[in-house]
């Protein structure tokens, strides 16, 4: 067996974490103490924005008028598919009640959270698709109030297409706030008067760290880092297609990992040769972002067997995993750790990112080992209940009392004793 790295990354997802944490921690403390005025100060200081924080209906209408029919049609296309998929996910989450023993019923119920906070990136790029992925999914889950926020530009505020998409997807309140101040505003209920129960949506390392620090006080979709792609390729794969997909993900940012796992040395080398030229052919800021990502975070590994390739892939636990291979069913059955799987050359991360239907808010930094991506389930609490007859207490009450005393919890035991004494006054039970 042989696993050979033709290219190793010089940096990892943990690079610069400490400085990010210090910055975010200070900002969260300041915002919680200073409230809405401190949020507005950060918006002016970091984004050069001095306009309305709460986006008005008039501003949404103006943004809508400025968009072309084609742009709106494309947004509708993506929204329809993401919503259909999310609605199907919701149908899979069922309520039920089951009789576990005579007279003892246990139930499960799915209850949407009251308020969701959806972060929509809008810095280097205007992430229209992210508005659909978070807001429409929360809507399909049945969330009663959705607060969305997105970074504003100094003079124009939130990007027109993001405003339109967030509103069209079902956002009830839209805030012209980005970064840590946007996350904090949603978590603390600033401007909207509704503190989020769950925060969702992708963002830069400061956004991700703010969500991480607030977890527990508020739910989050996942611990996230820079976006990732891994491609598994065999000898029949098209190196130009692979190189294009790697570069496409690398443009997200200078710290976006891109990984190629190849079963063929020649294919791997061709991809390495092709990538620099494809990067240099792109416009800015994509070119600089992809150049840094490829230099610092890319890895290319050659494996001698499919089993080795699966081993390497599962260790990466990539956010996005593309299969450019023959015998696709075998790969689908044997791979375990990934955020979303793209089966065959015909599909690509780009489709999933933009409009094909599955959610693009996915686990990174190895989190795909234990969680999937954003779904309606992230906005729903699975709660339980039980009910019993008096007769069912005969068995359950005595058993609960004995287990409680075994654990040394006399107060618990007496709750069972009390019911047995009330419902069956003439019976004697073994309670120790």
Number of C-alpha atoms within 10 A of each C-alpha: 7 9 16 13 13 14 18 14 16 11 15 14 16 9 11 11 12 9 9 16 17 11 14 22 16 10 19 21 12 14 22 17 11 13 18 19 13 16 26 22 17 21 26 16 11 14 19 15 23 18 17 14 20 15 18 13 12 9 17 20 14 14 17 19 12 10 13 10 11 9 11 15 11 13 22 17 15 21 25 18 17 26 24 16 18 26 19 12 16 19 11 10 16 10 14 11 13 11 13 9 12 11 13 17 16 15 14 16 16 18 16 22 20 17 22 32 33 32 29 31 25 22 18 10 11 18 20 22 24 26 32 34 32 32 32 29 30 34 23 23 26 18 20 13 19 27 25 30 33 29 25 26 20 15 11 11 23 29 20 20 23 25 29 24 25 30 22 19 25 21 26 15 20 26 26 24 34 28 27 26 30 27 30 28 28 30 26 22 19 20 18 17 10 20 21 29 20 26 28 27 28 26 26 16 21 20 24 24 23 24 29 17 15 18 17 10 13 19 21 24 25 24 19 25 25 21 25 27 28 29 23 24 27 22 16 12 21 16 22 16 14 27 23 16 20 27 25 20 24 30 24 20 21 20 26 24 31 27 24 27 25 28 24 18 16 13 21 25 15 15 20 19 14 16 21 17 11 18 23 14 10 15 9 11 13 22 21 17 20 32 20 17 24 26 18 19 23 25 20 21 21 27 22 15 16 17 14 17 23 19 17 17 22 18 15 22 26 30 30 26 26 24 25 26 22 14 10 12 10 11 18 13 8 13 17 16 24 29 27 23 20 18 17 16 15 9 15 22 22 13 14 21 20 23 22 20 20 21 26 29 26 27 29 28 20 21 22 23 18 11 17 19 22 25 25 25 21 21 29 21 12 14 11 13 10 12 11 15 11 14 15 15 19 18 13 15 22 20 17 19 24 20 16 20 16 12 11 11 13 14 12 16 23 17 14 21 18 12 16 24 14 10 13 15 9 8 9 9 14 8 17 12
